[in-house]
Amino acid sequence: MTSAVERLKRSAVERVDALGDTIFELSKKLYSHPEVKFEEFEAATWLAKALEDEGFAVERGIGGLDTAFIGSFPESRPEGPVVALLAEYDALPKLGHACGHNIIGAAAVGAGLAIKPIMADLRGTVRVIGTPGEEGGGGKVILVEAGIFDSVDVAMMVHPWNITALGATSLARVKVDIEFRGKPAHSFMHQDHGVNALAATIQTFVGINALREHLRPSNSMVHGIITHGGEFPVTVPDYSACSFFIMTPDIEYAREVYEKVKRCAEGAAIMTGNDVAFNGYAELKDLRPNLKLAEAFGQNLEQLAVEIDEPGWYEGVICATDAGDVSQVVPTIQPYICLDKGFTWHTLEVARATISERGRQVLLNSAKALAMTAIDLYTDRDLLDRVREEFRMRMGLV
């Protein structure tokens, strides 16, 4: 690394430290006012304003999503790579920021603010892209389809977790909502006149439980909940609904399992005499991390004295993310930085930890490493070429 690049990185790190209180307060603000998917109006406003106040050109409501935004600096430049820092800021229903998205959003903004003062010495553009609705909404999928990433060269974000892992992958996911419609009746006096929609939902779950034995053993699973089961015990339920997530290592097999789940529901409808409808179908593709980019990120974490548990390709986290769709159109990483090794994720314990002193440390290290890796991409053409070549090979484009 040249002394000039070292100087630029040191400047970015010092800038994050100088903004430390501001960035942490932004994270705490998101924590104190959690908003669920596509309702993150305050969160999007706060993050976008933090960028706008520092001279970023901000466009709100991008891709048809009211709570999505782009902050760019400089506003337009004809040369150099466009590096996108992805911000998430939606919360979980009833659990708030139990997935740490307040850290993710504040870190992306913090990295952008750290890079901005040195962009005059760099060739390229930094974009902070606000991506709402990760938890069940697939906001990034919508933004990909809207062309928001068409002019992006590299995308990066950081996720807090139980370990620090660089080349983090994800499962693919298919979501489907299933509705059954039957016929109401008094459940004691005229039960023979009714068609029980809840019975169809229950039989669907029974069928899926039998199906699980025959799924591929490599992290393939089906999770579901009953979202509506009737109105009153004395009335035969004429309407029932359930929702399922099908998660597998690749989207092709997820689609195959969906067809099997669909047959379980269709069989349940025939058994019970109900009509069945399938709604809300949505896909998340599997995350394919760019290992050349992850390696550069890891080298910067080491400079920050962050211990790395998993330096290479990592499949240990069993979840899906809409960052997967981004990774299949542009070189992408979503590394994990350890918040606490003992946490059960999606709990109030995690949410509280995001605003602890350890949460602050993870936040600032995330912002620093993102900024430092962006500087690598702006200053090292060979690295950018290697990142692009790996992407083309992984996607079968060469």
DRENBA-768969 format. One line per field, with one value per residue (C-alpha): x, y, z; residue in one letter; chain. Coordinates in nm, 3 decimals, decimal comma. Each point is the difference from the previous one (the first is absolute). Example, Ala and Ser with C-alpha at 12.3 -4.5 7.8 and 13.67 -1.06 7.14 Angstrom:
px	1,230  0,137;
py	-0,450  0,344;
pz	0,780  -0,066;
drenvex	A  S;
dokol	A  A;
! end
This chain:
px	0,000  0,138  0,045  -0,261  -0,263  0,099  -0,046  -0,346  -0,107  0,133  -0,198  -0,319  0,055  0,062  -0,314  -0,210  0,149  -0,077  -0,358  -0,026  -0,253  -0,212  -0,005  -0,076  -0,280  -0,148  0,008  -0,163  -0,264  -0,095  -0,005  -0,233  -0,241  -0,023  -0,199  -0,091  0,036  -0,090  -0,117  0,347  -0,095  0,183  0,303  0,038  -0,039  0,266  0,254  -0,056  0,020  0,331  0,141  -0,169  0,133  0,354  -0,040  -0,132  -0,252  -0,298  -0,284  -0,294  -0,270  0,216  -0,115  -0,361  0,070  -0,092  0,262  0,292  0,263  0,338  0,261  0,278  0,331  0,101  -0,337  0,139  0,348  0,089  0,292  0,086  -0,208  -0,335  0,016  -0,335  -0,030  -0,329  -0,202  -0,272  -0,222  -0,322  -0,087  -0,176  -0,365  -0,017  0,375  0,138  0,360  0,058  0,192  0,227  -0,114  0,052  0,372  -0,012  -0,167  0,216  0,321  -0,076  -0,068  0,309  0,219  -0,143  0,066  0,356  0,077  -0,158  0,278  0,267  -0,192  0,190  0,310  -0,179  -0,152  -0,354  -0,334  -0,132  -0,368  -0,184  -0,312  -0,282  -0,162  -0,323  -0,200  0,270  -0,201  -0,261  -0,038  0,283  0,072  0,329  -0,173  -0,233  0,293  0,192  -0,303  -0,035  0,357  0,145  0,315  0,051  0,267  0,162  0,340  0,019  -0,244  0,092  -0,172  0,083  -0,226  0,048  -0,011  0,134  0,331  0,224  -0,013  0,110  -0,139  -0,348  -0,256  -0,374  -0,280  -0,250  -0,361  -0,347  -0,288  -0,362  -0,331  -0,275  -0,370  -0,283  -0,367  -0,277  -0,353  -0,112  -0,247  -0,087  0,271  -0,234  -0,347  0,075  0,361  -0,091  -0,083  0,342  0,327  0,286  0,274  0,215  0,001  0,158  0,273  0,072  0,020  0,240  0,234  -0,036  0,093  0,300  0,120  0,002  0,173  0,292  0,135  0,056  0,171  0,368  0,197  0,216  -0,178  -0,339  -0,297  -0,360  -0,129  -0,361  -0,255  -0,380  -0,097  -0,376  -0,182  -0,360  -0,210  -0,183  0,003  -0,375  0,021  0,162  0,288  -0,078  0,333  0,351  0,345  0,362  0,339  0,316  0,368  0,179  0,378  0,259  0,363  -0,105  -0,307  -0,057  -0,056  -0,212  -0,233  -0,013  -0,091  -0,266  -0,177  -0,003  -0,138  -0,262  -0,109  -0,033  -0,243  -0,190  -0,038  -0,121  -0,261  -0,127  -0,013  -0,204  -0,208  0,153  0,112  0,369  0,191  0,371  0,101  0,299  0,256  0,346  0,356  0,335  0,302  0,297  0,281  0,318  0,277  0,295  0,301  0,257  -0,200  -0,053  0,375  0,067  -0,264  0,164  0,341  -0,150  -0,170  0,338  0,144  -0,275  0,104  -0,329  0,035  -0,135  -0,165  -0,073  0,228  -0,134  -0,324  -0,244  -0,333  -0,059  -0,286  -0,331  -0,204  -0,097  0,052  -0,103  0,369  0,014  -0,177  0,248  0,292  -0,126  0,008  0,309  0,302  -0,122  0,103  -0,195  0,258  -0,091  0,163  -0,045  -0,229  -0,004  0,073  -0,267  -0,308  -0,313  -0,081  -0,332  -0,040  -0,031  0,345  0,148  -0,194  0,127  0,358  -0,001  0,007  0,250  0,366  0,073  -0,269  0,173  0,331  -0,155  -0,170  0,317  0,216  -0,260  0,001  0,379  0,046  -0,260  0,172  0,347  -0,114  -0,165  0,333  0,169  -0,246  0,054  0,380  0,080  -0,111  0,140  -0,223  -0,304  0,083  0,042  -0,333  -0,173  0,162  -0,104  -0,356  -0,013  0,136  -0,235  -0,300  0,108  0,053  0,339;
py	0,000  0,341  0,271  0,209  -0,274  -0,049  0,372  -0,006  -0,295  0,162  0,312  -0,204  -0,182  0,327  0,145  -0,292  0,052  0,373  -0,080  -0,286  0,162  0,120  -0,342  -0,181  0,243  -0,072  -0,374  0,060  0,219  -0,283  -0,240  0,227  0,042  -0,339  -0,011  -0,319  -0,077  0,281  0,220  0,135  0,361  0,156  -0,228  0,079  0,371  0,000  -0,196  0,198  0,331  -0,097  -0,044  0,307  0,220  -0,104  0,082  -0,322  0,026  -0,196  -0,148  -0,133  -0,248  -0,190  -0,317  0,072  -0,047  0,297  -0,084  -0,073  0,259  0,061  0,241  0,064  0,186  0,143  0,028  -0,109  -0,093  -0,152  -0,217  -0,240  -0,272  0,056  -0,162  -0,053  -0,027  -0,168  0,123  -0,206  0,154  -0,197  -0,164  -0,321  0,004  0,021  -0,064  0,326  -0,011  -0,359  -0,060  0,302  0,195  0,323  -0,084  -0,087  0,328  0,223  -0,178  0,056  0,369  0,028  -0,152  0,236  0,302  -0,120  -0,037  0,324  0,243  -0,196  -0,061  0,287  -0,225  -0,302  -0,104  -0,125  0,054  -0,111  -0,079  -0,082  -0,189  -0,022  -0,341  -0,044  -0,311  -0,266  -0,186  -0,171  0,276  -0,059  0,369  -0,062  -0,235  0,283  0,240  -0,249  -0,042  0,378  0,031  0,179  -0,217  0,020  0,272  -0,142  -0,174  -0,146  -0,028  -0,046  -0,019  -0,138  -0,203  -0,051  -0,364  -0,265  -0,031  0,197  -0,159  0,147  -0,203  -0,043  -0,175  -0,041  -0,236  0,073  0,047  -0,032  0,160  -0,093  0,080  -0,265  0,066  -0,249  0,085  -0,229  0,045  0,130  -0,178  -0,036  -0,239  -0,195  0,017  -0,004  -0,111  -0,233  0,307  0,159  -0,026  0,057  0,220  -0,037  -0,377  0,055  0,218  -0,259  -0,278  0,213  0,015  -0,375  -0,059  0,230  -0,175  -0,325  0,174  0,118  -0,356  -0,001  0,338  0,017  -0,008  0,302  0,283  -0,039  0,097  0,118  0,232  0,112  0,173  0,014  0,361  -0,052  -0,293  0,107  0,245  -0,190  -0,364  -0,040  0,080  -0,225  0,210  0,086  0,172  -0,094  0,113  -0,092  0,127  -0,194  0,065  -0,269  0,026  -0,202  0,054  0,110  0,156  -0,281  -0,255  0,248  0,019  -0,378  -0,026  0,268  -0,224  -0,278  0,235  0,113  -0,361  -0,047  0,292  -0,113  -0,347  0,151  0,202  -0,313  -0,197  0,266  0,140  0,348  0,235  0,092  0,304  0,078  0,363  0,218  -0,220  0,157  -0,117  0,090  -0,137  -0,148  0,239  -0,064  0,198  0,130  -0,155  0,240  0,287  -0,185  -0,057  0,373  0,075  -0,253  0,160  0,329  -0,163  -0,139  0,351  0,097  -0,290  -0,185  -0,376  -0,199  -0,335  -0,110  0,153  -0,179  -0,126  -0,040  -0,187  -0,015  0,247  -0,162  0,290  0,183  0,363  0,226  0,089  -0,330  0,155  0,288  -0,248  -0,155  0,328  0,170  -0,113  0,005  -0,083  -0,013  -0,101  -0,051  0,171  -0,163  0,179  -0,286  -0,369  -0,112  0,175  -0,163  0,220  0,180  0,058  0,310  -0,084  0,071  0,325  0,129  -0,099  0,214  0,313  -0,134  0,098  -0,317  0,101  0,334  -0,174  -0,230  0,298  0,208  -0,290  -0,082  0,357  0,013  -0,330  0,093  0,335  -0,158  -0,266  0,262  0,185  -0,323  -0,022  0,364  -0,024  -0,357  -0,069  -0,354  -0,078  0,135  -0,210  -0,314  0,068  0,041  -0,313  -0,213  0,128  -0,089  -0,347  -0,070  0,110  -0,204  0,306  -0,115;
pz	0,000  -0,093  0,256  -0,186  0,040  0,364  0,054  -0,160  0,213  0,314  -0,086  -0,042  0,331  0,179  -0,156  0,132  0,345  -0,017  -0,100  0,248  0,230  -0,293  -0,169  0,326  0,081  -0,342  0,076  0,340  -0,160  -0,234  0,296  0,197  -0,291  -0,174  -0,323  -0,185  -0,370  -0,239  0,289  0,082  -0,070  0,294  -0,038  -0,370  0,072  0,272  -0,204  -0,319  0,186  0,161  -0,351  -0,144  0,280  -0,098  -0,369  -0,149  -0,280  0,134  -0,202  0,200  -0,096  -0,246  -0,175  0,088  0,373  0,219  0,262  -0,235  -0,091  -0,161  0,132  -0,255  0,014  -0,229  -0,165  -0,336  -0,116  -0,337  0,120  0,277  0,169  0,168  0,343  0,171  0,377  0,087  0,297  0,167  0,267  0,029  0,332  0,096  0,112  0,381  0,036  -0,135  -0,122  0,107  -0,323  0,040  -0,305  0,193  -0,004  -0,371  -0,097  0,217  -0,111  -0,369  0,061  0,221  -0,270  -0,260  0,220  0,062  -0,371  -0,116  0,113  -0,190  -0,322  -0,159  0,019  -0,141  -0,332  0,039  0,170  0,337  0,028  0,319  -0,107  0,252  -0,044  0,200  0,078  0,036  0,264  -0,216  -0,258  -0,245  -0,051  -0,177  -0,244  -0,096  -0,038  -0,214  -0,227  -0,020  -0,132  0,304  -0,013  -0,377  0,035  0,316  -0,022  0,352  0,291  0,367  0,337  0,344  0,229  0,375  0,107  0,239  -0,183  -0,234  -0,347  -0,330  -0,291  0,147  -0,218  0,047  -0,088  -0,274  0,103  -0,146  0,191  -0,058  0,171  -0,021  0,050  0,043  -0,038  0,120  0,132  0,340  0,225  0,367  0,120  0,236  -0,154  -0,374  -0,025  -0,287  -0,210  0,049  -0,189  0,243  -0,147  0,312  -0,048  -0,343  0,149  0,268  -0,259  -0,204  0,298  0,048  -0,364  0,020  0,316  -0,198  -0,290  0,216  0,027  -0,375  -0,048  -0,082  0,327  -0,086  0,183  -0,170  0,213  0,001  0,275  0,032  0,219  0,007  -0,061  0,028  0,156  0,043  0,196  0,274  0,126  -0,046  -0,372  -0,258  -0,144  -0,362  -0,050  0,108  -0,111  0,054  -0,115  -0,079  -0,058  -0,203  0,036  -0,190  -0,112  -0,349  -0,155  -0,249  0,276  0,198  -0,300  -0,015  0,370  -0,052  -0,250  0,261  0,268  -0,249  -0,054  0,379  0,011  -0,308  0,151  0,327  -0,192  -0,177  0,328  0,180  -0,286  0,005  -0,274  0,014  -0,126  -0,008  0,044  0,077  -0,175  0,034  -0,048  0,154  -0,183  0,183  0,097  -0,199  0,170  -0,198  0,172  -0,146  0,143  0,329  0,028  -0,039  0,264  0,232  -0,038  0,108  0,300  0,103  -0,016  0,244  0,229  -0,053  0,046  -0,295  0,075  -0,358  -0,268  -0,310  -0,149  0,290  -0,004  0,374  0,032  -0,093  -0,133  -0,317  -0,096  -0,286  -0,039  -0,187  -0,298  0,000  0,003  -0,324  -0,194  0,148  0,209  0,360  0,356  0,323  0,260  0,364  0,298  0,338  0,244  0,253  -0,051  0,246  -0,137  -0,136  -0,298  -0,045  0,374  0,216  0,136  -0,342  -0,038  0,335  -0,085  -0,315  0,216  0,255  0,004  -0,196  -0,249  -0,044  -0,064  -0,263  -0,164  -0,028  -0,115  -0,265  -0,130  0,000  -0,183  -0,262  -0,062  -0,016  -0,245  -0,219  -0,008  -0,114  -0,289  -0,099  0,009  -0,109  -0,355  0,017  0,301  -0,180  -0,306  0,215  0,172  -0,335  -0,146  0,298  -0,034  -0,370  0,068  0,292  -0,203  -0,303  -0,216  -0,138;
drenvex	M  T  S  A  V  E  R  L  K  R  S  A  V  E  R  V  D  A  L  G  D  T  I  F  E  L  S  K  K  L  Y  S  H  P  E  V  K  F  E  E  F  E  A  A  T  W  L  A  K  A  L  E  D  E  G  F  A  V  E  R  G  I  G  G  L  D  T  A  F  I  G  S  F  P  E  S  R  P  E  G  P  V  V  A  L  L  A  E  Y  D  A  L  P  K  L  G  H  A  C  G  H  N  I  I  G  A  A  A  V  G  A  G  L  A  I  K  P  I  M  A  D  L  R  G  T  V  R  V  I  G  T  P  G  E  E  G  G  G  G  K  V  I  L  V  E  A  G  I  F  D  S  V  D  V  A  M  M  V  H  P  W  N  I  T  A  L  G  A  T  S  L  A  R  V  K  V  D  I  E  F  R  G  K  P  A  H  S  F  M  H  Q  D  H  G  V  N  A  L  A  A  T  I  Q  T  F  V  G  I  N  A  L  R  E  H  L  R  P  S  N  S  M  V  H  G  I  I  T  H  G  G  E  F  P  V  T  V  P  D  Y  S  A  C  S  F  F  I  M  T  P  D  I  E  Y  A  R  E  V  Y  E  K  V  K  R  C  A  E  G  A  A  I  M  T  G  N  D  V  A  F  N  G  Y  A  E  L  K  D  L  R  P  N  L  K  L  A  E  A  F  G  Q  N  L  E  Q  L  A  V  E  I  D  E  P  G  W  Y  E  G  V  I  C  A  T  D  A  G  D  V  S  Q  V  V  P  T  I  Q  P  Y  I  C  L  D  K  G  F  T  W  H  T  L  E  V  A  R  A  T  I  S  E  R  G  R  Q  V  L  L  N  S  A  K  A  L  A  M  T  A  I  D  L  Y  T  D  R  D  L  L  D  R  V  R  E  E  F  R  M  R  M  G  L  V;
dokol	A  A  A  A  A  A  A  A  A  A  A  A  A  A  A  A  A  A  A  A  A  A  A  A  A  A  A  A  A  A  A  A  A  A  A  A  A  A  A  A  A  A  A  A  A  A  A  A  A  A  A  A  A  A  A  A  A  A  A  A  A  A  A  A  A  A  A  A  A  A  A  A  A  A  A  A  A  A  A  A  A  A  A  A  A  A  A  A  A  A  A  A  A  A  A  A  A  A  A  A  A  A  A  A  A  A  A  A  A  A  A  A  A  A  A  A  A  A  A  A  A  A  A  A  A  A  A  A  A  A  A  A  A  A  A  A  A  A  A  A  A  A  A  A  A  A  A  A  A  A  A  A  A  A  A  A  A  A  A  A  A  A  A  A  A  A  A  A  A  A  A  A  A  A  A  A  A  A  A  A  A  A  A  A  A  A  A  A  A  A  A  A  A  A  A  A  A  A  A  A  A  A  A  A  A  A  A  A  A  A  A  A  A  A  A  A  A  A  A  A  A  A  A  A  A  A  A  A  A  A  A  A  A  A  A  A  A  A  A  A  A  A  A  A  A  A  A  A  A  A  A  A  A  A  A  A  A  A  A  A  A  A  A  A  A  A  A  A  A  A  A  A  A  A  A  A  A  A  A  A  A  A  A  A  A  A  A  A  A  A  A  A  A  A  A  A  A  A  A  A  A  A  A  A  A  A  A  A  A  A  A  A  A  A  A  A  A  A  A  A  A  A  A  A  A  A  A  A  A  A  A  A  A  A  A  A  A  A  A  A  A  A  A  A  A  A  A  A  A  A  A  A  A  A  A  A  A  A  A  A  A  A  A  A  A  A  A  A  A  A  A  A  A  A  A  A  A  A  A  A  A  A  A  A  A  A  A  A  A  A  A  A  A  A  A  A  A  A;
! end
